[in-house]
C-alpha cells in the first residue's frame, strides 16, 4: 500500500499521478528558478524540459492543485 495525494474529486495529483513526468522536487526547482528571474528558455535548458512545460508550470496551468486529502492505494 502507498499513500498518495488526491484532489477533491479523489483523483491523484502531483508526482503520484500515473502520467506525471516530473517529480514535485523538479517542479519546485522550476518555480524557484523563475523566482530568481530566469527566463523560460533558461529554465528549460537548465532543467532539461520543454520550454512550453516550464511556461505551463510557471503560469499555474500544470501542477497547480493542492491536496484535498491523502489516500491509500495499492502499488
C-alpha positions as CSV (number, residue, x, y, z in Angstrom):
1,X,0.0,0.0,0.0
2,X,1.1,3.5,-0.7
3,X,-0.1,7.0,0.4
4,X,-0.9,9.4,-2.4
5,X,-2.2,13.0,-2.6
6,X,-5.7,13.4,-4.2
7,X,-7.8,16.4,-5.1
8,X,-11.4,17.0,-4.0
9,X,-12.7,14.6,-6.7
10,X,-10.4,11.8,-5.4
11,X,-8.0,11.9,-8.4
12,X,-4.3,11.5,-7.9
13,X,-2.3,14.7,-8.2
14,X,1.4,15.7,-8.4
15,X,4.1,13.1,-8.8
16,X,1.8,10.3,-7.8
17,X,-0.4,10.9,-10.9
18,X,0.1,8.0,-13.3
19,X,1.0,10.3,-16.2
20,X,3.3,12.6,-14.2
21,X,6.7,13.1,-15.9
22,X,8.4,15.3,-13.3
23,X,8.8,15.0,-9.6
24,X,7.5,17.5,-7.1
25,X,11.1,18.5,-6.5
26,X,11.7,19.3,-10.1
27,X,8.6,21.4,-10.3
28,X,9.7,23.3,-7.1
29,X,13.1,23.8,-8.8
30,X,11.4,25.4,-11.9
31,X,9.4,27.7,-9.7
32,X,12.5,28.6,-7.6
33,X,14.5,29.5,-10.8
34,X,11.6,31.6,-12.0
35,X,11.6,33.5,-8.7
36,X,15.3,34.2,-9.3
37,X,14.4,35.9,-12.5
38,X,15.4,33.4,-15.1
39,X,13.6,33.2,-18.4
40,X,11.5,30.2,-19.5
41,X,14.3,29.3,-22.0
42,X,17.0,29.5,-19.4
43,X,15.0,27.3,-17.0
44,X,14.1,24.8,-19.8
45,X,17.8,24.4,-20.7
46,X,18.8,24.1,-17.0
47,X,16.1,21.5,-16.2
48,X,16.1,19.7,-19.5
49,X,12.4,20.1,-20.1
50,X,10.4,21.7,-22.9
51,X,10.0,25.5,-22.8
52,X,6.2,25.0,-23.0
53,X,6.2,22.8,-19.9
54,X,8.2,25.3,-18.0
55,X,5.8,28.0,-19.1
56,X,2.7,25.9,-18.0
57,X,4.2,25.2,-14.6
58,X,5.1,28.9,-14.0
59,X,1.7,30.1,-15.1
60,X,-0.1,27.6,-12.9
61,X,-1.6,25.6,-15.8
62,X,0.2,22.5,-14.6
63,X,0.7,21.2,-11.1
64,X,-1.4,23.9,-9.6
65,X,-3.6,21.7,-7.4
66,X,-3.1,21.3,-3.7
67,X,-4.1,18.0,-2.0
68,X,-7.6,17.9,-0.5
69,X,-6.6,14.7,1.4
70,X,-4.4,11.6,1.2
71,X,-5.5,8.2,0.2
72,X,-4.1,4.7,0.4
73,X,-3.7,2.8,-2.9
74,X,-2.1,-0.4,-4.0
75,X,1.2,-0.1,-5.8
